[in-house]
Amino acid sequence: MAQAHPQFFAADYARDTGDEATVARLEALARLLDGAFAIPGTNQRVGLDAIIGLVPVLGSAATAVVSAYIIMEARRLGVPRWKVARMVGNVALDSVLGSIPIAGNVFDVFFRSNKRNVRILLDHLGGRRSAREIDGTAVRVGERPR
């Protein structure tokens, strides 16, 4: 029988309980739910929210429960009630429209409520951006300034 290597689980042992670790965990969860897998031949990504949403009503309910965790953690991190209400509205819209049989699956692909909610949380915590967002002005290489 193979034995697990401890270096594979080093991140679990060293998990920090601070706000930075919580935000990183919520970003990873939102990425998993809203954009974990690339559709081959397109530039579109889908997540577990759209895949689990293929199960008519239970799929949307299950992903709404997981999305509620993001809202709970945001409230614990001090997000004001009006922003929490926006987050609840995002999840409610995603759950209600996502439960419609075929159109709801298409809606789940394009409306990413969990990424929206994490963006609301990041804006509240001082505008901290994820590693994929560029802050500043982008200029094409070889383009002359006017």
Helices and strands as residue ranges (DSSP letters): G 6-9, H 10-13, H 19-35, E 37-38, E 45-46, H 48-52, H 58-76, H 81-98, H 103-110, H 113-124
